[in-house]
Amino acid sequence: MQITFLGTGTSHGIPVIACDCSTCRSNNPKNKRNRTSIYVETAGYHILIDTPPEMRLELLKNNIKEVDLILMTHAHADHLMGFDDIRALNWYQGKEMPVYANSDTISHIKRVFPYIFAKNNPGGGVPQVILRESKSKIKLANLTITPIPIYHGNNLILGYRIGKFAYLTDCSKIPAASYPLLDGVEYAAVDALRYREHPTHMNVEQAVNLIKKLQLKHGYLTHLSHRLEHERLSNSLPDNISVAYDNLVINI
């Protein structure tokens, strides 16, 4: 399995508009963060998780042309607003795009992008998508993907497990019923917004504790705000935890 971190930043992206903090002014490319998304290549499939505002730029940067399906975690703007760019993938691949999400996210997509689903659309191309509700395991020919219900504040959204890897962004808490779905996971990308606690995200300490609880071989911190400078954070972590950064590629 090869995983590319397309974006690792929080909803503002980094640098943040009008911010002069040291992270936003940093020359270290690892402190430049697009909105969060990953690309997974495994078992012959090419999987995109979320469609952030920089989706077009992220795919171009990493020369990604093949996407077999898209998994949506939730419908907040920083995870959704590149959705229209699916139509470029439709054009290149010559087929509709399966998009998996929970029912709330599907309803939100239809409200935000009504023209995609209108019977009559007189101007311009629209994404050709097949919305599929992620109620249980997604079973493909030789791959099973497990949606993981997690809390984002009071909202129940989805993480995803693909083999021994789990993607747990925008997570403030994991409900007890979801832990069995993570049994045997060895690697994970985990939400770690900032040092201080936050009502809708895990902070660094909580993310580190979750990685320890899951007994991961390696954890990767993502969805990082400008309060987290890459080198300072990296130097404070255990050996089995890394700070993810845009365009990081890992093989597991």
WOHU-V203201 format. One record per helix or strand of 2 or more residues. SS is the DSSP state (H for helix, E for strand). FROM is the first residue (numbers start at 1). LEN is the number of residues. If there is no record, write none. Layout:
{{SS;FROM;LEN} {SS;FROM;LEN}}
//
This chain:
{{E;2;6} {H;29;3} {E;37;6} {E;45;5} {H;55;7} {E;69;3} {H;77;4} {H;83;11} {E;97;5} {H;103;10} {H;114;4} {E;129;5} {E;138;2} {E;144;9} {E;155;8} {E;165;4} {H;176;7} {E;187;5} {H;204;10} {E;218;5} {H;230;6} {E;241;3} {E;248;4}}
//
